[in-house]
Amino acid sequence: MKTAAHSTARPAGAMPAGNAGIWGRRRSFQAHSRRAPSRGSQSAVAPPPRALGRSIRAALPLGLGCAGSHYNSPPIGSDMPALILEAPSHLLPAPSPWAFVRSADGQTVSDSGHSPVGLLPVPGKGTEVVLVLPVQDVSWHWVRLPQIALRDRARLRAVLQGLLEDQLLDEPEQLHFALEPQARAGAPCWVAVCQAERLQAHVTALAQQGLQVQRIVPAFAPPPQEPTDASDAAPAAAALYAIGTEDDPWLVAVGASQGGSAPAPQAGGVLALPLTASAAALDCVAQPGASVQAEPALYQLAQQRLGRPVQLLEPPQRLLQAAQSPWNLAQFQFANSGRDRLGQNLNKGLQNFLHAPAWRWARWGAALLVLVQLAGIQLWAWQARRDLQQLHAQVDAVFRSTFPKVAVVVDAPRQMRQELQRLQQQSGALTPGSFEVLAGAAGLGLPEDMRPQELHYENAQLRLGGLPQGSELLQQWEDGLAAQGLLAQWHEGRLQIEPAPTTPTRGQP
């Protein structure tokens, strides 16, 4: 059974045996870690290497875009609103407050502070919730991935457990692994390791407060790999950060690298250790080119213990920079489903389009296009109404010129038809509604065995009674009347025949 409080053994960025490099000789580092205050061996806190795991199981990361051979592709940078939440370190007494930062555009700090998890700010619509894991809770390990399918989650996790077997302190089943952005099969990469149960507790606690985490990022991460083939290449200087409080100061070294062709990582990792006077003796700290930034609470302490100038680093700005990292630790069992990722990416893209300054001209163009379309529709509708009004005016003009005695024009087509019928009646000419015309049309084609028992004519309407309603032959006869311009319909058991209206009334298209 392994005996350690946390999941990692070899401090992030420490070189394997025989490759002391910029982090200092191995024995020097171990001696320092023994002198440092002990609060339980933690991920990148500087315990000596121990055996960590065993065999291997697998899982693929969250994979914001696991396309091709890439694994855990970095998210596209956006200017969408963000709520950044840093969980308290497991080294702090429980319950400890959370640090939060709100940003309206993902680039600047709008609000910040510390609060219990139950009183954290509620994000607005379209706000991305980012969980930041403290540096003490994450360890970093440099491995070379074999040629395997990175989409095979079970096999990938098993491979990682096997590769890190000699570097981890806890049982692999209790740990969570995450590959670096753009990890490729057959290439070296960084692997972040943390306690799965602790991470799950953070996510659950936030979910209970209605905060759904979209991304999980480390407080500090190794810089992008910059391999070099020059054996005499000068080692890159580490970036040093003094964080925490006066009662619990920490020194974080990020990005120290080793030149040459030694089998050490080409790019330095992340090392976190208590900020003591002996920390200045480490090679990565003693380098002249190493920059030092300190939070306000540790500004003077960092100058005293490191013996060099220190730049001021505001904690909210540090969290904002962490949220902009391409890393996403939401992999394997913490990965979102494909549908959730699609929804998040669509929402992120929409919010980016609506709020990002880079899309300002595109938004103006889209708005202008919509306005042009609306204006075009209104113009077309106005033109159509104008043409219809002109057509009605022409019909009215023809009616007035033909029948000047009609003073009021309400429905010109119907009034014109009525006037024509009146003139035909006065002249003795047959009209479409005359009895002779209707009776002749009714008698033509009527089956011989069907004779009406009743005839009634009134107001250009001929009613026939005694015919069998619903007969197929009678239906064919009615269709023939329709072909002659007559309308045949049943009314109170009688078949009513009249001229069919042929001209639409005013108001109809």
N, C-alpha and C positions, 0 to 999 in steps of 0.2 A: 504494500500500500504506500502511495506517495505521501509525503508530509509537507505540505505548503499551503498557505492560505490562499494563494492566487494561482493564476493559470500559467505563468510564464517562468522561465528560468533564466536563460541567458539574457542579460540586459539588452534592450533594443540598441542595435548598433555595435555591440561588442563583437570583436573578431574571434573566430575560432582559434583553438590552441595553435600556437606557432605563428600567428599573424596578429601581433599586438597592434601594429599600425597606429593610427592617429588617436585611438581611444586609450592608448597607453598600454604598457605591458600587462599581461593578464594577472600576474601575481600582484602588481601594484594596485590594480583595480579591485581585486578580491580583498586585499588588505584594507583598502579604503572602505569597502562595503561592510567589513566587520567592525570598523570603528564608527560607522554611521549609526544614528539612533535606530533602534529596531522597533518596528510596529507591525511586524509580520512580513514575510517575504511577499513581494508583489511583482506585478508584471514587469515593468521596466524600472524597477526601483533599485536595481543593482545587486541581486543575490547572485551567487556563483551558479554556473551552469549545473543543471541536474537533469536526470532523465525525465522525460515528460510523457510520453505516450507509448502507444504500442502499435497496434495495427491500424487499419485504415478503413474509413468508410466514406461516405461521399456525399457530396451535395454541391450544387452549383450556386453561385452567389445571386444576389438580387438581380444582377444583370440588367441594369438599365441599358439595354441594348447589347445582348449577347450575340451579336451577329458575327458570322464567320468564325475565325479563331480567336476573336477578342473576347475577353471575359470582364464583366463589370466595367463596361465602357463609361467614361466620365459623363455626367449630365451636361447638357448644353447650358452655358451660363445664361442667366436670365436676370431681369430687373424686377421680378415680381415681389410683392410684399412677403416678408418672412418673419416668423417668430422662432428665435433661436433659444434653446433651453439646454443649459449645461447641468448634468446630473452631479450631485455631490459625490466626492470620492469615498470609496469604501473605508478609507483610513480615518475619515471624520466621524465623530460620534453621531449616532442617529437619535432623532431625525435632524438632518441638517438642511438648510434652505437651498433652493435651486437658484442659479443665476439665469437671468433672462435678458434678451435683447430683442427689441422690436425695430424692424426696418420697413419703411414704406416702399422702398425701391430695391431692397437687397444689396445696396451699395453704401448707404449711410445709416447711422444709428439715430433712430427716432426716440427711443425710450429704453431704459435699462434699469436693472435693480436686482434684488434678491427677495425671494418669497418662498413660503412653504408650497408644496406641490398643490395643495388644495386652493391656494389663492393666486395661482399663476394667471397671467392675462389670457383672455379669451381671444383667439385669432379671428379676424374678420374674414369675410368671404373671399376666396381666392388666395388666402395666405398660406404659404408653405411652412409647415412645422418641421424644424430640424432639431434632432437630438444630438448633443455633443457629449461624448464620453471623456471623462477627465483623463489626463495623461497617466495617472497612477494606475488606471484600470486596464490599460492596453499595453501589450508587449508586441515587439516587432521581430520578425524572423525572416532571414534571407534564404530562399530555396530556389532550386532549379526544377521547374515542372517537367515531368516526362511527357512523351508524346502520347497524350490521351485526349479523349473527347471531353472538353471542359463542360459540355452540357450534361454529361452523365454525373448527376449530383452525388449519388452514393459512392461511385468509384473515386470521384475527385476528393471527397472528404476522407475516404480511406487512404488515398495517396498522401494527403497532407498530414494525416496522423502518423503515417510511417516515416515521412521525411522529417517531422519534428519530434520524433520519439525521444531523442536524447536531449531535447531542449526545454521540455515542459515539465512542470511540477505536479499538476493535477491530472486526474484521469481525463483522457480525451473526450469521453462522453459528456463531461461537465463543461467543456469549452466550446466557444464559438469561433469559427475561422472566417476570415474575409481576405480575398485576393485584391491586389492593387488594381487600379483602373488599367484597362487595356492589357491585362495579363494574357500571355500567349503560351500555348503548349510548346514544350521544348525550350523555353526561355526562362532565365532567372527572374524572380519577382519578389516583392515584399508580401508577407502574410501577417495580418493583424490578428491577434488572439486575445480573447477576453472571456470572462466567466459568463456562460450562457444564462444561468439562473439569475444573475444580477442584472444582466441586460434585459431579460424578460420582465423582471420586476419593475424596471424603469418604464418600459413600454406600457405595461399594464397599468401602472399608477397614472400615467398620463392619459391613457384611454378612459379610465374611470372619471377623469375630469373633462371628458369630451375633447381631448387633444389627440388627434390621430397623426402619428408620426409618419412623415413622407420619406425622410432621409435620416440616416445615422452616420455621423462623421466623428473622427477622432479630434481631440483638442489640438494635437500636433501630429504631423505625418511626415514620412521621409520625402525629400524633394524628388522630382522626376529624375530618372536614371540618365546619367551622362557618361557612358563608358568611354574609356580612353585606352589607346594602345601604346602610348608612350611609357616606357619603363621608368623614365626620369621625371614623369609628370609630378608637379607639386601637389601635395594633398590639399583638398579644398578646406577652407576654414568653416567651422561650425557656427551656426547662429545660436546664441545663448539667450535664454529667457528665465528671468526670476519671477516666479508666480507664487501666489498663496498669501499667507499672513505672516506677521512677525512671530507668532507662536508656532506656525507650521510653514516655514519657507522651503521652497523647492527650486531646484535649478534644472532646466530642461535644455539639452543640447540636440540640435536638429541639423542634419545634413553634413556631418563630417565624413569625408571620403578619403580613400587611400589610393595613391597612384601606383603605377606598376602593374604587373601581370599576376600578382598573387591572387589566390583563390578567395580573396575577401570581397565583400560587396563593393560594387563599383560606386554606389552612392550610399552615403551614410544614413543610418537610421535615426531613431529617437531614443535618447537616454534621459531618464529622470532620476534624480537623486536628491537627498536633502541638501539644502544650501548651507554648507559648513565651510569653515576656513580651509579644511583639507581638500575641498572640491577644486580649489584653484590649482592644485598640483596635477590634475588630470591633463593629459596631452591635449585633448580636444578643447579644454578650457584655457590652457596656458598659451595656445597659439596666438601670436600677435594679431593676426587678421580676424580673429573671432569677434563678432559684434555682440554686444550685450544689451538687452532690453529688459526693463524691470517694471513691474506694476508699482503704482504710487506707494503702496504700503511697504515695499521692499527696496525702494530706490536707494536710500542711504545704506541699508544693510548690504545690498549687492556691491556697492562701491567699496565698502570696508572689507568684505570677505574675498572679493575677487581682485581688488587692487587695480581697477581700471575704470575708465569713464563708462557711464551707463546712460542709455537713452530711455526716456519715459514711454511706457506702454500702457494704455488704458485697457482695462479688462473687457469692456464692451467691444472695443475695436479688435481685440484678440479673438473673441467669439465670432465676430462678423467675418474675420479672415478664415476662421475654421469652417464656417458654413459655406464659404466659397471654394472649399477644397473639392477636387474631383472625386475624392474617396466617398464610398458609400458602403458602410458596414452592414447594411440590411441585405444579407446574403443567406443562402441555405434556408434554415428554418425561419429566418426573419424576412425572407424575400417576399415581396408582394406578388400576388398572382398576375398573370399576363393581362387579365382584364383590368385589374387595379392599376398596373403600370401604364396601360394604354390610357385609362382615364386620367391618371396623374399627368402624363405627358401632354395629353390634349389640353387639360386645364392649364398646365404650365405654359404651353404654347399660346393659348388664348390670352392668359393674363400678361404674358410677355408682349404680345401684339398690342394689347389694350393700354399698357402702362410704360413699356420700355421706351426711353428716349430715342433709341436707334430706329424704332418703328414709327416715329412721329409723322414723317412725310408719307409713309404708307397709310397711316390712319387718315391723314388729311385727304389722300387720294381716294381711299375707299369711301369716305364721307361725301366727297365731291361727286363720285360716281353714283352713289345712291341718290343724291339730290338731283343730278342730271336725269336719272331714270324717272324719278317722281315727277320732275318738271315735264319730261317728255310725255308721260302718261296723262298728266293734266292737260297738256296742250292737245294731245290726240283726242281726248274726251270732249274738250271744248270745240274742236273742229268738227267732230261728229255731230254734236248738238246743233252747231251752227248750220251744217248741211241739212239736217232734218228740218230745222225751222225754215230754211229757204225752200225746201220741197213743199212743206205745208203752205207756205205763203204763195207759191206758184199755183197750187191746187185751189186755194181760196180765190186767187186772182182769176183763174179760168172760170170758176163757178160764178163769181160776181159779174164777169163780163158776159157770161151766157144767160144768167138769170138775174138781171139787175133789179127786179122787183122784190127779191128776197132781201130784207133789211138786215137780219141777224144771221150770221154764219156761225153755226156751232160745230157741225160735222159735215164738211163740204161734200165728201163722197156720198154719204147716205142721203143728204138733202138733194144732191144732183140726181140720184137714182129715183127718188120720190117725185121730183119735178118732171123727169122724163116720163115716168109712168102716168102722171096726171095729164101731160100733154098727149100721150098716146091714147088715153081714154077719151079725151076731148075730141081728138081727131078721128076716133073710131078705129084706129089701128090696134092690132092685137099686141099685147105686152106679154113678157114672160110669165106674168102672174094671171093672165086672162083664163077664164073657165075653159075656153076652147083649147088653149095651149096645154093646160094641165090635164084636161080630160083626154085629149088626143095622146099625150105622152103616156098616161096611165093605161089606156086601152091597148097601146102598142106593146106587145110582148107579154101581156098578162096571160098566164096559163088558162086554157079553155075551161078546165074544171073548176076554176076559181072565179066566181062572179061576185062583186060586191053587193051586199044587201041594202046598203044605205049610201047615199051621196049627199054631201053638204059642202057648199062653196061660200066663202066669206073672206073678205080682205086678202085676196090673192092666195087663199089657202083652200085646197081641196081635201076633204076628209072622206075616206072610204071605210065603211063598216061591214062586218061580216066576213072578213078575210081571216084565214087560219094563221095566227101569229106563230112564228118560229119555223115555218115550212122552209125546206131547203130550196124548192123552186121559187117560192116567194122572195127568198133572200137574193137569189140570182136576179130576179126582176127588179128588186130595189137597187142592186148594183148597176143595172142598166139605166135606171132613172138618174143615178148619180153621174153617169157618163154623159147624160144630156143636160147637165147643169141644174138638176132638180134635187131638192133635199127631201128624203122620205124618212119619217120617224113616227113611232107609235106614241099615241097620246090618248089615254083613257079608253083603250081597246080599239081605237080607230087608227088607221094609217093616214097620217097627215102629209100631204105633198105640197111643196111650195118652192119658189125659185131659191136656189142656193146663193148666199151672199158671196160675191166674188171680189169685192174691194175691201181692204182692211179699213177700219175706222181710225179716226185721229187718235194718236197716242200709241198705236201699234207700230212696230218697226216695219 
